[in-house]
Amino acid sequence: IQVAASGLLRLEAVTYRGGFAPEDACIDVEGRLELDGAYLDGCSFEGGVGIVRASGAAAAVDVQRSTIANASGAAGLYVEGGTLSMWDSTIADNNGEEVGGVYVGPDASAHIERSTIVRNRSGTGEVSGLWADGAVTLRSSIVAENGGVEELGEGYFVDLGDDCFGSVESLGFNVIGVDGCGGFAPRGGDHV
């Protein structure tokens, strides 16, 4: 699905399951995408970056009361440019190459509130949950149980990435997992 720079796609109370993207994303956004009560489940990739990919200054992704889960080979949300606003939503069980859950690029920004980013994995062992190269604010959210360690056999293990990394500003009352979050300064009510 492609959303042009002048376009708007609103998915409300809908399930989108099992897409395949030979490149980029199952939903490629240059305009505006609004998810409200949506369940985006499973998208597999050959060289893709996310179930939802936003790029360009005009891109805007609004996610409310939605779940983005089970991507194979890419992140749940990959925001290269534009803005991401997410409330009361879950990004879970995505297995990306460099990041599993949410990536916010240097030309993008995000506000995440009352949301959960859990059980995502990174194939390279970099950042499995939330990777913030751009400005990200986080309030009353959980970023935990991402990555982990996988046994390669005969006592060898590989780290599957941190919960989060980068320019994450806390607005309070967040739970950050044991892998921590580089660049995160806890505020009132945060548990790290």
Backbone bond lengths (Angstrom), bond angles and torsions (degrees), N, CA, C in turn:
res aa  C-N    CA-C-N  psi(-1)  N-CA   C-N-CA  omega(-1)  CA-C   N-CA-C  phi
1 I - - - 1.451 - - 1.530 107.93 -
2 Q 1.313 116.65 131.48 1.463 122.06 178.63 1.528 109.56 -116.50
3 V 1.348 116.11 133.11 1.457 121.43 174.95 1.524 106.60 -114.51
4 A 1.341 117.26 110.42 1.468 122.40 -177.55 1.522 110.65 -68.02
5 A 1.331 116.39 163.84 1.470 122.42 -177.28 1.522 112.46 -55.43
6 S 1.317 118.65 -31.45 1.464 121.20 179.26 1.529 111.62 -96.78
7 G 1.348 116.89 4.79 1.457 120.78 -173.41 1.512 114.83 -95.25
8 L 1.337 115.17 164.21 1.459 124.26 175.58 1.518 108.25 -136.76
9 L 1.340 116.38 129.17 1.459 121.91 173.77 1.517 106.93 -124.33
10 R 1.339 116.11 122.39 1.463 121.12 177.66 1.519 108.35 -116.22
11 L 1.343 116.07 120.98 1.459 121.87 176.83 1.520 106.93 -113.09
12 E 1.328 116.01 112.88 1.457 121.39 -177.19 1.524 109.14 -123.01
13 A 1.348 114.91 128.58 1.462 121.83 177.44 1.529 111.34 50.63
14 V 1.334 115.99 50.24 1.452 121.31 -177.07 1.526 109.28 -132.66
15 T 1.337 116.06 150.72 1.461 121.81 173.42 1.519 108.34 -111.00
16 Y 1.331 115.42 127.95 1.474 122.27 175.92 1.517 104.89 -116.29
17 R 1.323 118.05 114.07 1.447 120.69 -170.74 1.528 111.56 -128.43
18 G 1.347 113.89 136.78 1.442 121.13 166.60 1.508 117.52 71.48
19 G 1.300 118.64 36.19 1.457 120.30 177.56 1.521 112.53 -74.55
20 F 1.317 116.20 166.08 1.462 122.19 174.23 1.520 107.81 -134.25
21 A 1.330 115.49 131.89 1.458 120.38 178.61 1.521 109.09 -124.38
22 P 1.336 118.36 115.50 1.456 119.93 179.51 1.529 111.84 -66.78
23 E 1.335 117.20 -22.01 1.461 121.37 175.70 1.524 108.20 -156.18
24 D 1.297 116.57 161.45 1.466 125.48 177.98 1.522 114.22 60.44
25 A 1.338 120.20 -95.52 1.454 121.22 -169.84 1.524 112.05 -155.65
26 C 1.326 115.49 162.54 1.463 119.35 174.06 1.519 110.44 -72.51
27 I 1.350 117.18 -35.12 1.461 121.63 173.53 1.524 107.03 -125.23
28 D 1.329 116.78 110.00 1.465 123.03 -176.53 1.526 108.38 -104.14
29 V 1.349 116.51 116.60 1.459 122.01 -169.54 1.523 111.40 -113.89
30 E 1.323 116.55 121.90 1.467 122.39 168.80 1.521 109.90 -114.24
31 G 1.328 116.31 -13.77 1.466 123.08 178.61 1.514 110.05 -108.06
32 R 1.335 117.20 -121.90 1.461 121.95 -176.27 1.531 110.26 -123.36
33 L 1.343 115.23 131.49 1.460 122.50 174.77 1.518 107.99 -121.82
34 E 1.337 115.85 128.11 1.460 121.29 176.53 1.521 108.44 -120.54
35 L 1.325 115.58 119.60 1.460 121.88 176.25 1.520 107.43 -110.60
36 D 1.326 117.65 125.00 1.454 121.83 178.78 1.527 107.77 -137.88
37 G 1.317 115.73 108.68 1.456 119.99 -177.52 1.513 112.77 69.66
38 A 1.320 117.06 25.30 1.465 121.97 -178.33 1.524 110.74 -91.72
39 Y 1.319 115.31 152.05 1.462 122.03 175.25 1.523 107.16 -126.31
40 L 1.342 116.30 104.44 1.463 121.67 177.78 1.515 106.44 -98.52
41 D 1.318 116.99 109.53 1.453 122.24 -170.16 1.518 111.68 -123.44
42 G 1.322 114.26 114.17 1.448 119.87 171.21 1.506 114.50 71.73
43 C 1.268 114.63 113.65 1.449 122.26 174.54 1.523 103.89 -144.98
44 S 1.307 117.53 130.20 1.456 119.32 179.05 1.521 109.58 -109.65
45 F 1.333 114.69 155.52 1.453 120.39 -168.62 1.512 112.94 -135.56
46 E 1.317 114.54 154.06 1.449 124.21 164.16 1.516 105.04 -123.45
47 G 1.332 117.41 93.48 1.453 120.92 179.54 1.512 114.09 81.32
48 G 1.329 118.07 15.54 1.455 121.32 -179.79 1.511 112.57 -83.10
49 V 1.331 115.84 172.96 1.460 120.11 -177.60 1.523 113.21 -117.97
50 G 1.343 120.56 -24.92 1.450 120.31 -179.31 1.512 113.47 -173.42
51 I 1.353 116.24 157.92 1.461 119.21 173.04 1.530 107.65 -57.12
52 V 1.351 115.38 -46.67 1.465 120.71 174.22 1.520 107.84 -117.29
53 R 1.332 116.27 127.90 1.464 121.87 175.85 1.519 108.28 -121.10
54 A 1.350 115.69 127.39 1.464 120.33 176.19 1.519 108.31 -114.65
55 S 1.338 116.52 133.40 1.460 119.87 179.36 1.519 109.47 -145.64
56 G 1.318 115.31 149.17 1.456 120.96 -179.54 1.516 111.42 93.98
57 A 1.331 115.71 151.49 1.461 121.66 -175.82 1.527 112.67 -61.76
58 A 1.326 118.29 -27.97 1.468 121.25 -177.39 1.524 112.92 -83.46
59 A 1.318 118.00 -9.08 1.465 120.91 -176.52 1.521 110.97 -67.88
60 A 1.333 116.00 133.90 1.465 122.27 176.76 1.515 108.14 -141.60
61 V 1.320 116.53 124.29 1.457 121.90 179.09 1.521 107.84 -118.81
62 D 1.341 116.32 119.38 1.460 122.78 176.86 1.524 107.86 -112.68
63 V 1.341 115.69 120.96 1.454 121.32 -177.45 1.529 107.76 -120.77
64 Q 1.340 117.07 119.30 1.459 122.11 178.59 1.517 109.49 -132.13
65 R 1.336 116.43 133.54 1.464 122.35 175.68 1.524 112.05 47.43
66 S 1.328 116.38 44.41 1.460 121.13 -175.56 1.519 110.84 -128.92
67 T 1.329 115.13 163.40 1.466 122.42 176.96 1.515 108.46 -126.98
68 I 1.344 114.91 133.46 1.466 121.77 174.24 1.515 105.45 -123.23
69 A 1.335 116.33 113.70 1.464 119.24 -169.49 1.529 112.71 -146.25
70 N 1.322 113.63 159.83 1.465 124.09 168.74 1.522 115.85 64.86
71 A 1.337 117.40 34.99 1.466 119.55 172.31 1.520 108.42 -72.05
72 S 1.293 116.77 143.14 1.456 121.79 177.75 1.526 108.49 -118.58
73 G 1.329 116.43 110.24 1.456 121.56 178.65 1.510 114.23 96.71
74 A 1.342 118.19 4.49 1.463 120.72 -179.25 1.529 109.78 -159.35
75 A 1.324 115.62 169.40 1.464 121.85 -179.84 1.528 111.29 -75.67
76 G 1.331 115.37 167.64 1.454 119.80 172.39 1.516 110.63 -70.29
77 L 1.346 116.37 -55.30 1.466 122.76 178.26 1.521 108.98 -123.89
78 Y 1.310 116.76 130.12 1.470 121.98 179.35 1.526 106.73 -127.70
79 V 1.331 116.47 102.49 1.462 121.62 -174.04 1.531 108.49 -108.79
80 E 1.331 116.00 97.73 1.470 121.70 -179.33 1.518 111.89 -80.50
81 G 1.322 115.63 -34.36 1.463 121.39 -178.44 1.510 109.41 -150.01
82 G 1.325 116.31 159.93 1.459 120.19 179.61 1.519 111.15 89.78
83 T 1.350 115.34 -151.58 1.461 120.10 -175.03 1.523 111.55 -130.07
84 L 1.324 114.06 151.36 1.453 122.80 172.64 1.518 107.08 -124.91
85 S 1.335 116.52 128.63 1.462 123.10 172.17 1.519 106.43 -123.66
86 M 1.336 116.59 121.81 1.465 119.73 -175.71 1.521 109.97 -133.77
87 W 1.357 116.24 127.67 1.459 123.03 177.96 1.515 109.72 -132.90
88 D 1.338 115.51 141.46 1.465 122.12 170.67 1.532 112.26 50.75
89 S 1.321 116.59 43.12 1.466 120.54 -174.85 1.522 111.09 -130.46
90 T 1.329 115.35 167.55 1.462 122.27 -178.21 1.523 110.13 -129.37
91 I 1.334 114.88 132.38 1.463 122.28 171.91 1.523 104.72 -117.97
92 A 1.331 117.66 111.56 1.470 119.46 -171.07 1.525 112.69 -146.18
93 D 1.330 114.21 151.00 1.468 123.15 170.06 1.525 113.94 59.25
94 N 1.330 116.58 33.11 1.465 121.14 175.50 1.519 108.58 -96.11
95 N 1.322 116.88 142.23 1.458 122.75 -179.15 1.518 109.16 -121.13
96 G 1.339 115.88 93.15 1.459 121.28 -177.86 1.503 112.91 -97.62
97 E 1.302 115.97 167.70 1.462 120.74 178.59 1.524 110.68 -72.46
98 E 1.350 118.25 -56.57 1.461 121.32 -179.32 1.514 112.56 -101.26
99 V 1.321 117.73 -34.07 1.465 122.77 177.57 1.523 107.50 -141.13
100 G 1.335 115.66 142.78 1.458 119.08 -177.91 1.515 114.30 -94.99
101 G 1.341 117.09 -42.51 1.456 120.66 -172.85 1.512 114.59 -89.96
102 V 1.362 115.70 -81.67 1.465 121.44 -175.01 1.521 109.54 -132.51
103 Y 1.325 116.47 130.64 1.471 121.99 172.79 1.521 108.07 -116.52
104 V 1.357 116.03 130.29 1.459 122.12 175.25 1.521 107.12 -120.08
105 G 1.336 117.13 112.23 1.462 122.99 -174.92 1.522 113.30 -75.83
106 P 1.349 116.98 171.26 1.456 121.72 -177.41 1.528 114.24 -64.11
107 D 1.328 118.13 -20.32 1.464 121.96 178.06 1.527 111.91 -100.88
108 A 1.332 116.01 21.20 1.460 121.28 -176.89 1.528 110.09 -133.33
109 S 1.331 115.02 166.59 1.462 120.68 173.52 1.519 108.31 -143.18
110 A 1.339 115.09 159.66 1.464 119.12 -178.41 1.521 111.07 -147.68
111 H 1.328 115.03 146.59 1.461 122.67 169.21 1.522 106.44 -124.10
112 I 1.335 115.83 121.73 1.463 121.75 -178.17 1.517 107.91 -121.03
113 E 1.340 116.61 125.27 1.463 120.81 -175.68 1.533 110.22 -138.97
114 R 1.332 115.14 138.01 1.466 122.81 178.58 1.537 110.95 48.00
115 S 1.321 116.07 46.01 1.460 121.02 -177.95 1.520 110.89 -128.61
116 T 1.328 115.55 166.32 1.456 122.32 -175.58 1.524 109.67 -128.13
117 I 1.327 115.61 128.86 1.467 122.17 175.40 1.521 106.02 -122.45
118 V 1.337 117.15 101.71 1.465 121.89 -172.36 1.523 112.80 -138.89
119 R 1.335 114.64 155.27 1.471 124.61 172.10 1.530 113.89 55.34
120 N 1.331 117.37 32.59 1.461 121.44 174.98 1.518 108.79 -95.02
121 R 1.326 117.23 154.11 1.463 121.24 -178.49 1.519 111.10 -132.03
122 S 1.330 113.23 152.06 1.453 121.16 176.98 1.524 108.37 -115.66
123 G 1.314 116.33 129.26 1.459 119.99 179.60 1.518 113.73 -67.59
124 T 1.336 117.03 -26.55 1.465 120.07 -179.34 1.515 112.56 -92.43
125 G 1.348 117.26 -7.21 1.453 120.02 -178.93 1.515 112.99 77.81
126 E 1.331 118.00 18.36 1.458 120.24 179.56 1.523 109.65 -84.30
127 V 1.305 119.49 -93.61 1.456 122.44 -178.33 1.526 107.98 -121.47
128 S 1.317 116.32 122.91 1.457 119.97 -175.89 1.511 114.41 -94.83
129 G 1.334 119.04 -28.26 1.459 121.32 -175.16 1.515 114.50 -97.91
130 L 1.342 116.68 -78.40 1.462 123.02 -175.52 1.524 108.89 -128.23
131 W 1.324 117.24 118.44 1.463 122.91 178.71 1.524 107.12 -113.08
132 A 1.345 116.06 116.25 1.464 120.91 -174.93 1.520 110.89 -115.56
133 D 1.330 116.06 95.68 1.467 120.79 169.66 1.521 109.63 -85.09
134 G 1.327 116.59 -23.40 1.464 123.03 174.91 1.515 109.58 -102.51
135 A 1.329 116.77 -179.07 1.464 121.71 -178.11 1.534 110.62 -74.77
136 V 1.327 115.98 128.01 1.459 122.06 179.21 1.524 109.17 -130.84
137 T 1.330 116.75 130.97 1.463 121.31 170.28 1.526 107.78 -109.46
138 L 1.333 114.72 142.45 1.456 121.80 -174.30 1.522 108.93 -133.25
139 R 1.339 117.64 125.83 1.470 121.78 179.64 1.528 109.99 -136.87
140 S 1.330 114.79 132.70 1.472 121.78 173.35 1.527 111.78 50.19
141 S 1.327 116.77 44.83 1.467 121.97 -176.34 1.514 111.11 -126.55
142 I 1.317 115.76 164.23 1.461 122.97 178.07 1.521 108.57 -117.55
143 V 1.335 115.77 126.53 1.463 122.16 172.70 1.525 104.85 -127.94
144 A 1.328 116.40 95.91 1.471 120.22 -171.53 1.526 110.89 -155.38
145 E 1.319 114.40 164.47 1.465 123.22 177.33 1.521 113.28 58.02
146 N 1.327 116.28 27.79 1.460 120.58 174.89 1.521 108.26 -92.93
147 G 1.315 116.77 153.53 1.461 120.19 177.93 1.501 110.62 74.79
148 G 1.313 114.67 -123.66 1.452 120.28 -176.05 1.509 109.86 108.83
149 V 1.305 114.89 -162.74 1.459 121.34 -178.19 1.520 107.99 -129.52
150 E 1.314 115.73 136.32 1.456 120.60 178.05 1.517 109.59 -116.98
151 E 1.330 116.45 134.71 1.458 120.59 179.86 1.528 109.53 -81.44
152 L 1.331 114.90 129.18 1.462 120.39 179.17 1.515 111.65 -92.78
153 G 1.317 116.23 -9.49 1.460 121.04 -178.62 1.515 111.63 112.60
154 E 1.311 115.74 153.38 1.457 123.78 177.38 1.533 113.14 50.42
155 G 1.346 116.62 38.73 1.458 120.71 175.93 1.520 115.59 81.39
156 Y 1.337 118.46 7.45 1.466 121.57 177.29 1.531 109.45 -97.85
157 F 1.331 114.63 136.13 1.454 120.37 -178.30 1.522 109.56 -128.89
158 V 1.343 116.39 155.69 1.459 121.42 176.04 1.533 108.00 -127.68
159 D 1.335 116.76 137.23 1.460 122.86 176.76 1.523 108.28 -78.95
160 L 1.324 116.84 129.05 1.464 121.17 -176.74 1.522 113.40 -99.16
161 G 1.318 117.88 22.73 1.461 120.45 170.41 1.510 115.52 106.50
162 D 1.327 115.49 156.93 1.456 123.65 -179.36 1.525 111.13 -82.49
163 D 1.347 114.17 164.31 1.459 119.77 176.11 1.522 110.96 -66.11
164 C 1.333 117.32 -45.03 1.462 118.67 176.69 1.521 110.89 -157.35
165 F 1.330 113.80 165.23 1.454 120.61 -176.59 1.518 109.00 -157.58
166 G 1.334 116.32 142.88 1.457 119.71 169.89 1.508 114.37 113.31
167 S 1.328 115.28 -153.90 1.465 124.09 -172.74 1.522 111.25 -83.10
168 V 1.329 116.53 71.68 1.449 121.39 -178.68 1.524 108.69 -106.25
169 E 1.335 116.58 115.77 1.460 121.29 178.17 1.521 109.29 -98.86
170 S 1.316 115.36 123.32 1.456 119.69 178.39 1.521 110.67 -80.52
171 L 1.339 115.00 134.76 1.455 121.28 170.49 1.532 109.84 -106.69
172 G 1.338 116.08 12.67 1.456 122.83 173.86 1.517 115.42 100.37
173 F 1.340 114.75 155.81 1.456 125.00 172.40 1.524 114.37 63.69
174 N 1.348 116.05 40.20 1.457 122.04 177.41 1.526 110.02 -105.32
175 V 1.326 116.14 157.07 1.455 122.86 171.85 1.520 106.75 -118.47
176 I 1.337 115.66 119.60 1.461 121.87 179.23 1.522 107.18 -113.09
177 G 1.329 117.45 131.88 1.460 122.41 -174.92 1.514 114.73 -66.03
178 V 1.329 114.44 178.01 1.460 121.70 -174.48 1.518 113.53 -64.81
179 D 1.326 117.91 -22.36 1.467 119.72 178.62 1.524 111.41 -74.36
180 G 1.343 116.48 -11.21 1.457 120.54 175.51 1.508 113.42 76.77
181 C 1.325 112.99 -170.67 1.454 120.08 -176.13 1.516 107.77 -153.65
182 G 1.331 117.94 100.90 1.451 120.70 177.61 1.514 110.19 -60.91
183 G 1.322 118.17 134.12 1.453 122.34 179.30 1.511 113.87 86.60
184 F 1.328 117.97 6.79 1.467 122.75 -179.08 1.521 109.38 -102.87
185 A 1.335 116.90 121.28 1.464 121.62 177.13 1.524 108.15 -105.67
186 P 1.334 118.06 108.86 1.464 120.73 -177.09 1.526 113.08 -58.38
187 R 1.323 115.63 145.90 1.476 123.68 175.65 1.519 108.32 -123.82
188 G 1.318 115.88 -176.20 1.456 121.98 -177.31 1.511 112.81 -51.59
189 G 1.322 115.50 128.83 1.455 121.44 177.83 1.514 115.21 83.72
190 D 1.332 119.08 -4.49 1.470 121.13 178.16 1.521 110.67 -75.37
191 H 1.333 116.40 146.04 1.468 122.78 173.74 1.526 107.42 -126.36
192 V 1.332 114.30 118.58 1.465 119.30 -179.66 1.515 108.23 -117.41
